[in-house]
Amino acid sequence: MYGVSEAQQQRAPVLRRSIFTISCSIQPQYPGGSFQLTFTSSSSAHNDTQPAVNHSAHFLFSAAGPAHQGSYSCVYHLHVFNHSFSSESRRLSITVLDPTPLIIKAIVLPLALLVLNIGLYVYCKANRGQMPCRQKNTELVQYKLGVPAAEEEEEEEEEEEEEEGSC
C-alpha cells in the first residue's frame, strides 16, 4: 500500500453514524508548520490541511459512513530557514462497522433474560406451597392366592378411587 507495509499499518474500527477524530502530532523541534491528513480508499483520495497548534492538529469527522472507510496518514510540513521539511506517519486503516449486531447483544439479550427471570419468578410465586400430586406410600403389589377374580377387581377399583381422591 503506497510503500507502507501491512505490519506498519494501525487498524481502528469505527461505528457507523458515530463521531470520530484523527489527531496528528509531532515532537516539537521548531514552532509552526501544518498537518496534512491524506485519505485513500479503493474509490477515492483526498487531503485536508490544518495548521499545527502546539505541534498537533485534530481532524473531526461526524456521522461515520462507508465513505470514511479507508487508509489515513498524517504528513507534517514545516518551512524553516529556506528549507522545507516533511514527515509522514504510519497509515491508519479505518473500518466502519454496523452497530446493529452490537445493539442486539447489548439490549435484546439482557432484556430477554430479564423477561425470563420475571416469568420464572411469577411461576414460582403462583405455585408456592403447592406440591405436585404424588403417591404418598408406594406399596408392594400383593398377590392374593385363592381370591376369586371378581373380588380382586373390586378391590383394585377401590384402591384407584382412593389414589385419585388423595391429590
Order of alpha helices (4+ residues) and beta strands (2+ residues): beta-beta-beta-beta-beta-beta-beta-beta-alpha-alpha-alpha
